[in-house]
Amino acid sequence: MSVMQKVVTTIARYMPDAAPDPLSDAGGYIGRPLNRVDGPLKVAGSARFTAEYAPEGLVHAVLVCSTIANGRIAAIDTTLAEAAPGVVGILTYRNAPRMKAPSLFDVTGEGQGCAPSDLPIMQDDSVRWNGQPVAVVIADTLEQAEFAATLVAVDYASEPAHVSFDQLKAGAVVPADVIGEPPEVRVGDAETALAAAPVSVDAVYRTPWYNHNAIEPHATVALWTSDDHLSVFESTQGVGRFAATLGEVFGLKATDVDVIAPFVGGAFGGKAGLWWSPVLCAAAAKAVKRPVRLSLSREHVYRLVGGRTTAEQRVALGANRDGRLTSLIQTCTTVTPNHARYAEQCTFPARHLYATENLFVGQKIVHLDTVANTWMRAPGESIGTFALESAIDELAQTLAFDPIELRRINEPTLDPTKGTPFSSRTLVDAYARGAEQFGWSNRKPQPRSQRDGRWLVGQGVATAYYPAYRFPSSARVALHADGTAHVYAAAHEMGMGTATAQLQHAAERLGLPIERVSFHYGDSALPDSPMAGGSCQTISIVAAVQTAIAALHQQLVDMSRRQDGVLAGGTVENTELRGGALFRADTSKGELLTAILQRAGKDLIEAEATAPMPMEMFKYSMGSYGAQFCEVRVREDSGEVRVSRWLASFDCGRIVNRKTAESQIRGGIIMGIGMALSEETLYDDRTGRIMNPSLAEYHVPVNLDVPHIEVLFNDIPDPHSPLGAHGIGEIGITGAAAAIANAVYNATGKRIRELPITLDKLL
């Protein structure tokens, strides 16, 4: 056991208000709105996050970041900083440990890389973006390190930089792929069909740069327990991939790197990749031979951690006068540096949402000298649905159709681009339930038809979409003779309810009271789990736990067969786990699990298993869908926009925990409100520098910006997904910005195609 593993074990247990009968209350946990098991720890302040760990001898690191976008370091003088009080070391490219360049994140699953950029980290004098770390100052206290960092003097030799999207977008190129999918898809001849369509809309939509602002800034605590063993506390979404990529950088085996992530204070994609800060923290610990903590300031999160890039999208729709689409075109140009090569998947919703005989979707990228862009909650789908669903609303207005009816008319029976059946799809039902509950029939379709004093009132709607993913995952389940069970997986709890959902599933499948089951997670030494991203973690781990419990079930049957008793002749097929016992399904006779293990003389039995490959993803078109309804009020004399009402109706398969599911949906919608109305990274396209790197100037929604959000679920299981469920972490943000823009149009008659929707665009 490593030093780090001795320090922390993250174990989740459900603590009921009153202890139930351990047998009579077992089972039936899926779907219950149970409180999050991590809630009491967080409310009490006992949940320790990365920056709160302080191994003996801990010192602090602070970064010095570049002020140019491209060039090299001509000179760097650390003399004054080295003489400052408390300084124990300073790293620059001249004395940093020799490290290999990390591998980019591999979406195919064949590799274990997880870096957003494959640049070598502080290995030479080159500068590739404005904000790149050029020095690491290590001191006894954080304050000493921060002061000494101001004393590092750097001279640069600037070189021409590519920093302006508008100047370079004409030279955009088609990427090799879009997270493993083809960058262009053609069905029929979309442009010809568009030109011949009786009714059409053709518009360009723009979205700005967006930055990550998780409540917990990125932090790392690193220590070397020997020359060839690295232990790291890290706020990460992927402990396994982090361990593998850190091992690659430092020339270690993945098993020689421990990554521990007990609690993560929000991530949304920003903590999925291995940024420069964890590597530099580990390098600093290696250099000074002491544990090092590197906690990014909010400004440094903006400098070092990428977000959503600016995007320009064209959506063109052609239709007959009966509303049926004859052509759908969506193209998108985004930004990525040539050391990241990530094209955000803006066109994915258009590939799957609407029936049409002619379709073209295509993506291009512009290479700029910026920090690597990365995933940010529904990374392409969020802005892709803004453009697509705004255009659908424009077409409905042109046709004088109800926007919901237009969508119903164009609901596909097979996937429009794959031609495969849907694993499940009840979007039309979600729209019908949502419309009734929201009171959509009371909406007045003519813009500027509703007023409340100085406020213009409008309603809007948009479709939400996010793919349903499942990735390979492993888990270990141990059943003890005292009637308790322990589930182990290298999962991540970032506040979305992972541990709670896994306890609910394991308890129900094992037939045990939930308080008798514990879930161990957040440690790269545990059975490998996928990254907590792509809304895949819960379902992926569920499939692995399901497989492991099936193996345990077989062990119990084998043990009971060797014992004289009511289970003689039992098989997996004719027995079931429930009420803390193994029962014959055909006779309703059973034996307690504790008795089976005790009679066999075993303290525990366990099974570790890897879930079967997700072949369902290749056979079916799998996705989650929803209808976003909102009402806005726009003050006529100032252009101020207020979202006054929201209802979301979703088709996400079976709901594992309604309380945590609703929380995830609300969180996504709130991010969508920020995306639509206030959030914008102010990027200087002369220097490549972010000009508003703080929450004082980057405006996220606050309580008064958010109305009550009502959430409905169809709760219809997908027969081809484990538990019949889909991930729901990201779909809430999709369609949200379009619903607001469409409501603003209904209120004011002004069609805003460029986010955010600010006062100046409405006056």
Protein Blocks (a to p, Z undefined) as FASTA:
>chain_A
ZZklmmpccddddddfbdcdfklmggjkgopacdcfklmmmmnopaccfklpccehiacd
dddddfbfbdcdfbdcfklmmmpghiabdcdfklgccddddddddfkomamcfbfbfcde
hkbfbdfbehiafbdcddfbfklmmmmmmmpccddddddddfbfklmmmmpccdfbeehi
afbdcehjfklmmmmpmbdcdddddddddddddfbdcddddddfbfkbccdddddfblkl
mmmmmmmmnopafklpccddfbaghjnhpampccfklmmmmmmmmmnopacdddddfklm
mmmmccdddddddddddddfkopafbdcddddddddfklopacffklmmmmmpgcfbdcd
ddddddddddddddeehkllmmmmmmmmmmmmmmmmmnopafklmmmmmpcfbdfklopa
cfbdcfkmmmmmmmmmnommmpcfbghkacehjbccdddddddddddddddddddddddf
kopacdddddddehnommmmmmmmmmmmnopafklpccdehiakbccddddehhlmmmmm
mmmmmmmmmmmmmmmmmmmmmpgcjkgoiafklgcceehiacdfklopacdfklmmmmno
pabdcddddddddfklmmpccdddddddddddddfknopacdfbdcddddebjafblmlm
mmmmmmmmmmmmmmmmmgccdddfknopafblcfklmccddfklpccdddddfkiacfkb
ghhiacfklmmmgoklmmmmmmmmmmnopacfbdcddfklmZZ
